[in-house]
Amino acid sequence: MSDNEVSDDDQEVLTTTGRDARRGSFGPGGGAGMPTERSKDFKASLRRLGTILGSETHLLMVVAVLTIASVVLVVLGPRLLGQATDIIVSGVLGGGIDFAALHRKLLIVAVLYLAAWALAYSQAYILAGVLQRAMFNLRQSVEHKINRLPLRYIDGQSRGDLLSRVTNDIDNLSQSLSQTLSQILSSLLTVVGVTVMMFTISPLMAAIALVTVPTSVWLMKVIGGRARPRFMAQWRHTGSLNGQAEEVFTGHAIVKTFGRQRDVEARFGDDNDELYEASYTAQFTASLIQPMMVFMGNIQFILIAVVGGLRISTGAMSVGDMQALIQYARQFSQPLTHLASMTATFQSGIASLERVLELIDVEEQSVEQADTIDPAPMRGRIVFDDVHFSYSTANPLIEGLNVVAEPGQTIAIVGPTGAGKTTLVNLLMRFYDLDSGTISLDGRDIASFPRKELRSKVGMVLQDTWLFGGTIRDNLAYGNPDATDEQIHEAARVTYVDRFVHSLPDGYNTVINDEGDNISAGEKQLVTIARAFLADPSILILDEATSSVDTRTEVLIQEAMSALRSQRTSFVIAHRLSTIRGADVILVMDGGRIVEQGHHDDLLAHDGPYSRLYNAQFAGQAT
């Protein structure tokens, strides 16, 4: 699948759119310094959630029907139990209890409750499947989105925070919906059903029971509104803390080397305090809803008990009806309490959803082109024509760059740090789009190539090696998944990987751990070079590809790379100028411009920037 290909379902989802804890520092003034940012648009996030669940509409309708049926059966129970109580009271006051009628009523109640349980179990089972499929599709959408994001955006984000959005936030959303969605629907239907049943028994008592509802709803809205921004802050600080942890663990050796453990701990403690404060205030604020609702339910119960007792004493209401009303009053306050207790969980889930949607709504890289039909054989003539590029508009980097690389030529790029050398090849790979100008390959603008097609023609060996957790054989075959064992061994032999592999316990089946620290940096770089050999590209980019190998191995690798560069257009970025003396053309860059170009001997003869760079490396200064 190419970078911009995505399923219809995915496209629909995408486009619709510490220390203070130990001190116990929270008290009357504990709110000082709380995060104040609010959810951007709660209603819009709910609409987007509806879109995400939209593909399961038919099953959601089944869940709704099952929930309605279950609630209706549960709501009928107290009325029938009240009638059973009236049978007992009438029998006690009259000539005897009609046990046959009493048994029938109780049997009916038992069947109703059993059926209600079966319906509730069924809807919970179906809903669990709906939610997990929706989260599966959401994860896929986020994965496709990341693959279509421009490198400019990825470079500007904390990797820990991106990882938190893709993993923690989606998991939190899944858990919160699983815990709350069916309960919210059931609770709302129970409130409606109980209200109807209370009015059928006594409109006056029903009106008294509903007196506390407006106050309860208002309290839920006020407290919930205060909790939502704190949940947003909680997950934002979680992402920040994850980013710092990822950064410190990756650079653990550097932290130890420079003795910065205390600084790292202090920074972590500060971030952990912020996360604690945000989490504490979010959970505490949301938890106020449930005891408040319990209090309002008790007020409701007292009103019903007092008024109902007076009506029974006057004969206006039977004991069974009063029993049913008391049960309904409890059933009425119970779902409101459930709604209140689920508010915290639901608010947390919506906060996580908004963080995921922020990622989904990021502007994507430029539109992908259609695959080339019957592409011509690649010759490798590359032309940079009046190229302008900057990472930020305030700081132009490359201005008016013109370069021609003929097929089979080796183009060496040298210059001081920050001159734009690596940027040049990043533009060729379309990791970034140009501000203006064109780069053409065999006379065709690279912007008209599908990115996958363009990059499949290019082999790149970077200064920063990247290997994944797996065997050495798997890492070599990453450059060509269809390569045979003979091809893998040949590429390893030519690049001198074979020499060190045989010293390993399991040879090519030696597993490289996730950090890649069970082989040396130079050995890792040899593996990446062999991977490029195996890919057999038309264009080769070597960015300080021998920076981590010893001098003797470097000479051998240079010979191997000379064979690899044969009949290929190659771009070689080098700081050690001894490695590029045989290049066809040497480009000297400074400040995003080519200040000098030519062959090694010609550039040395001309007392210019290249000559000064070369002499600085090979001529010592007398003390």
N, C-alpha and C positions, 0 to 999 in steps of 0.2 A: 504494500500500500504506500502510495506517495505521501509526502508531508501534508498535503492539504486534502487528502481523501478522507471522507468520514461518512458514516452511515446516515440515513435519513433521520433515524431516531436521535442520533447524537447531535445532528445539526439542529433539530427542533429544540432539544434541550439547550443548546449553546446560544441560539439566536433569540429565543424568547427571553425575551427578556424584556520564713524563716526566723529572722532574729526577733522581730517584734512578736511573733507567736509565742516564743519562750518567755518574753517579758509580759505578755498579756496586755499589750498596749491599747487595746480598744476599750474606750469608755465613752463618756458623754462627748468628748471632743475627738473621738476616733475617726470621724468622717473627714477631718482635715486632710487635704491632699488626695482625696479619692479621684479616680478617673471620672471625667465628666463627659466624654464623648458618647454620643447616642447612636443607636442603630440608624442607618441611613434611611431606610424605608421599610418598615415592618410589613405593611400591607403588600408592597411590591414583592417582597421576599416570599410571602405566602402564595402570591400568584405564581411566582416562578416554581415554588414547590408543587403547586397543582399541575404545572406543565411537566415537571419531572415525573410525576405519578400518572400523567395523562395516558400513557400507553397501556395502563392496566385499568382503564375505566370500567370495563365490563366486570372485572373481578371486584373492583371497589363497589360497584352496584350490588353485587351478591353479598359482600360484607355488610353493606348498609341494610339490605333486606333481612339478613340473618340477625343483625343487631336489633333491628326494630322488633322482629318477632320475639327475640329473647327478652327484651325489655317489657314488651306487652305482657308476656307470661309472668314475669317477675312482679309487675305492677298489679296484676289481678290477684296475686296471692293474699295480701293483707285483707282485701275485701271479702274473699271466701273464708279466711280465718275469722273475720269479724262475724260473718253469718254463722259459722260453727260455734262461736262464743254465745251468740243469741240463742242457739238451740239449747246449749247447756243452761243458760240463765232461765229460759222459759221452762225447761224441764224441772229445774230446782224450785221455781216459784209455782209451777203447775203440778200436773199429775205424774210427771216422770220424764226422764230424758229419752228422746228418740235416738237410740244408739245407731240404728240403721241409717238414718239421715246424717247423723254425725260422722259415721264411718265413710259414707259416700263423699261428704265434703272434704274430709281429711285426705281421702284417696285422690280426689281430684287435685287438691293442693300439691300432694306428693308428685303426681304425674306432671303437673305444670312446672314445678321446680326442676324435675329431672329433664324435661324437654328443654327448659331454658338453659340448663347447663350444657346439654348437647349442642344447642345452637350457638352458645357463646364459645364453646371449644372449637366448633367448625369455623366460625368467623375469625378466631384468633389464629388458627392454622393457615387459612387462606391469606389473611393480612400479613403474616410473617413472610410468606412467599412473595407477595406483592412488594413489600418494602425492601427485601433483600435483592430482588431483581432490579428495582429502581436504583438502589445504591450501587449495584454492579454496573448498570448503565452510566451512572454518574461518574464512577471511577474511570470507566472507559472514556467518557467525554473529557475528563480532566487530563487523562493520558494523551489523548489525541490533541487536546489544546496545547499541552506543553510542547508537543512535537511541532506545532505550528507557530509557537511564540518566537519572535525574533531574538537572536542572541544578545542584542542590546538590552532587552528586558531581563533575561536570565542573569546577565553579568551584573545588573544593578540590584538584584535581590539577594537576601540572605538565603543560602541553601537550606539552613535549618527551618526557616519560616515557610519556604515553599514545601518542604517535606512535611511540616506540620499541617499545612492546608490539605495536602493530598492524603495523609494518613489520619492524624488525630481528629481533624475537623470532620471528615467524612464519617469516621467511626463514631464520633460523638453525635452527629446528626442521625445516624442509623439507630443508635441505642435510644436516643430521646424519642424518636418517632415510634419505635417498637414499644416503648413504655407508655406512651401518651395517646397515640392516635385513636386506637379503639376505645380507650377509656374516656377520652373527650367526647366521642360520639355517643357512647353508652350513657355517660353522665348527663349530657344534654337531653337525650331522649327520655331518660328516667325523670328528669325535672318536669318535662312536658307531660309525660304520662301520669306522674303522681299528682300534678296540678289538676288534670282533668278528673281523676278519680276523686280527689277531695271535693271538687265542685259538685260531683254527682251525689256525694253523701250530704254535704252541708255547705252551701255557698258562703254563709257567714263565717264558718270556721276556716274555709279555704282562704277567704279574704284576710282573716287575721293571720294565717300562716304566711301569707305573702307580704305582710307589712315589712318584714326585715330584708326582703330580697333586694330592693333598690340600694339600700345601704351596703349590703354584701357585695353587690356588683361594683359599686363605686370604689369600695376598698380594694377589691381585686384589681381594678384598672389602675388605681393610684400606685399601689405597691408594685404591681407588675411593671408599670412604666418606669419606676425607679430601679428595678432590678435589671432591665434589659441592657442599658448601657454598661452596667458593671459586668455582665456576662461577655459583652463584646470586648471589654478591656481584659477580662480573664483570658480569653483565647488569643488576644493580640500579644499579651505578655508571655503566654505559653509558647507561641511561635518565636518570640524574641529569645526566650531562655533556651529553646531547642537550638536556635541558630548559634548562640554562644557556646553551648555544649559541643556542638558539632565542630565548631572552629577550634576549641581548646583541645578536644580529643584528637583531632587531625594533626594539630601542631604540638602534641604533648612533649615531644623531644625538645622542641625549641623553647617551650616554657621552662622545662627543667634546665636547659643549657644556660639560659640567662637569669635563672633564679627568680622568676616572676610568679611563683606559685601564690604568694600572698596577695599580689595585685589581682590575679585571676580569681582567687577566692573572694576578695573584697567586691569585685565586679559582679561575680555570681551571687554573692549575698545581697547586693543592692537590687539586682534583677529579681531574685527570689522573693525579697521583701515586697516588691511591687506586685508580683504575681500573687503572693499571699494576701496582700491587702485587697486586690481586686477580687480574688476568689472568695475571701472571707465576707466582704461586703455584699457580693452577689448572692452567695448562699444565705447569709443572714437576712438580707432584705426580703428575698423570696420566701424564706421560711416563716416570716411574720404572717403570711396570708393564712396558713392553716389554723393556727390558734385563734386568729381573728374570726375565721369562719366557724370554728367550734363554739366560740363565745356567742356569735349571732344565732347559731342553731339552738343553743341553750335558752336564749331569750325567746325564740320562737316556741320551743317546747313548753316554757312556763306559761306563755299566753294561751296556748291551746289547752293545757291542763286546767288552768283556772276557769276559762270560759266554758270549756267542755264539761267540767264538773258541775258548774251552775246549770247548764242545759240538761244534764242527766237528772239533777235533783228536781227539775220542773217537769220532767217527762218529755221534753222536746227532742231528746236523742237517746238511742238505746246504748247499752253498754258495749255491744258488738261494734256499733258505728264509732263509738269513742275509741275503742281499741284499734280499729282500722285507721282512724285519723292520727292516733299517736304513732302508729307504725309508718304511716305515710309522711308524717312530719319528720321522722328520723330518716326515712328514705329520701325526703326532699333535701335535708341539710347534708346528708352523706355525699351525694354527687357534687354538691357545691364545694364541700371540703376536698373531695378528690380533685376537682378542677383547680382548686387553690394549690394543693400539694404538687400537682403536675405542672403548674405554671413555671416553676424554677427549671424543671427538666426541659420543658418545651422552649422556654426562653433561651436556654443554653444551646439547644439544637438549632434554633433560628439564627443565633449569633454565629455559630459555626457555618451554617448555610451561607450567610452573607459573605464570610471570608472566602468560601469556595467560589461563590458567584463573582466576587471581585477578580479572582484569577480567570474565570471563564470569560469575563467581559473585557479582558485586556485586548487591545488592538493587536491583531495578528500580523505576521509578516506579509509581504506583498503576495498577491494572488498567484497561485501556481499555474504554470503553463501546461498545456496538454502534452502527452507523450509524443515524441517524434516518431513519425511513421517511416520505416525503412531508413534509419540514419546512415549517412555516408561514413566510410572508414575515417577514423580520426587521424589527422595529420599532425596537429599540435601547434599551429601558428597562432600566437596570442598577441593581441595589440591592445595597449592601454592608450586611449585617445582622450586627452584633455580631462583627466579624471580629477574630480574634487570630492573630498570626503572629510567629515569631522565627526568625532564622537559626541561633541556638544557644539551647538551653533556659536557659542561664545569663544571657542578655541579651535579655529580651523587647523587641520593637520596636514592633509594632502591637497595641494592646489596646482592644477594644471599639469598633472603627471602624464608623460608620454613615453611609452616603452614598446618596443617591438621584439618579440622572441620568435625566431624562425624555428621550424620543425627540427627536432633533434639537438637544438642548442642547449647548453648549460648556462643559465643566467645566475651569477652570484650576486647577492645583495649584501652590502656591508655598510657600516655607519655606526655612529654613537647610539647609545641607548635612547629610545624615544624618538628615533628618526623616522619611524613609520615602516620599518622593514616587515615586521609580522603583519601589520595592517594591510600591506600590499597583497600578501597571499590570502588573508582573510577575505579581502574583496574579490579575489579570483575565485574563491570557494563559495561566494555568495553567502557568507556568514553575516555580512552586512550589505545593505544596498547603497549604491552611490548617491551622493548629493547631486551630481551632474557628470556628464561625460559618459563614455561607453568603454566596456571591455569586451572584445570580440574573440571568439575561438573559431578558427578556420573561416573567418569572414562573417560569422553569425554572433549577434549580441548574446552574451551569456544570460541576459535577463529573459531571453526567449526559450532557454532550456528549462525543462523541469529540473528542480534541484537534485533529485535523486539521480537523474541521468547524467547531469553535469558532474556530480561528485563521484559517480561510479567510474568516471574516466581519470580520476585524480587519486594518486597515492600520496599520503602525507605522513611524515615522521616528525614528531614534535620534540622539543626539548623536554617538556613535561610528559613523561611516559604514563600510559594508562593501560593497566591490565585488570581483568575482572577475576573474581573467585572461580577457579576452574583449573584444569590441567594445562600444562604447557602446550600440549597438542591442540586443545580447544582454543587457546589464545592465538596460536599460529593460524589455525583455520578460520579465525574471525575475518581475515582478509579475503578468504575464498572458501565459503562453506562447502563447495563441491570438490575441493582439492582431494586428491588421493594421498595415501600414506607416502608413496614414492615422491610426489610433488612436495609434500610437507618436509620430508627428510632432505630433499635436494635444496630447498630454500634455507633450511637450518644449516646445512653444510656450507653453503656459499657465504652465509652471514656469520659463521663461526658460533652459531648457537649450539650446533651439534657437539662442539668441543666441551662445553661445560655441562650439557645435559647428561652426558654419559657418566659424569661424576656424581649425579644425584641418585638417591636410592631407587626411585621408580622411573628414572629416565623421562621419556616424554609424557608419562602418566603422572608425574609429580604434580601435586595440587598446589597451586599458588593461592595463598590465603587472601582474604578480602583486602588486606592492607598491602599485599605484595611485598612483605618485608622478609620473606624466607629465601629470597634471592637478592643479589646485590643490585644497586642502581644501574651499573653498567650492563649486567646480564639482562635486566628488564629492557634496557634500550636496544640491546641486540635482538630481543624477541620482537620489539616493535618494528625494527628494520626488516627482519625476516617476514613479518606479517605484510609489509608493503611489497616485498619481493613476490610473495605468493599471490597478491592481488593482481599483479601484472598490469599496472595502469599505463595509460597513454601519456599522462603528465605526472611528473614527480615533484613534490615539494618537500624539502629537507630543511627543517628549522632547528639549527644547532643539534643535528641528529647524533653527533658523536661527543657531546659535551660531557657525558658521564663515563666514558671509557678511557682506559689507560692509553699511553702514547703508542705502544706497540700494537695494541688491538685497533687503535684508530687507523694506523697505516693499512692494516689488513682490511678494515671496513671501507676505507677509501677505495681500495682496489675493487672490493665487491660492489660498492655503489657506482663506480665507474662502469662496471659491466651492466648494472641495473639501469644507468642513465643512457646506455647505448640505444640509439634510435628513439629516444624519448625527450620531449621538451622538459627541462628540469629547472626549478628555481631552488637555489641553495642559499640559505641565510646562515652567515657564519661570523663569529667574532675572532676565531683563530684563523688568520688570513693564510696560513700555510696550507689549509685544506682546500683552498679555492684557486690556487695558482693555475690550474689547468682549465679553468672555466673559459668558455668562448667569449662571454661578455661579463664584465664586472660593473655593477651599478653601485655608485657611492651615494648614499642618501643622507640628507641632513635637513631637519625641519620639514619633512614631508616632500622635499624636492630632490631631484637627481642633480647633484652638483658636479658629478664627474662620471664618465663611463668609458670603457675600453678594455684592452687586454692587459694582463698583469704586467708584462714587461714594459708596455707603452705607458701605463700609469705610473710605474716606478720611475721611468725616465723623466716624466713630467712632475716637477716638484709641487704636487697638489695635495688635496685632502687624503687620497689613498696612500701616497708615499709617506705622509706624516703618520698615518695610522699603522702602516707596515713597519716603519722604522721604530715606532714607539713600542712595538712588540718584540723586535729582534735586535735592537741596538740598546745596550745598557748605558746608563749615564754615570760618568766618573764622579766619584765623591771627593 
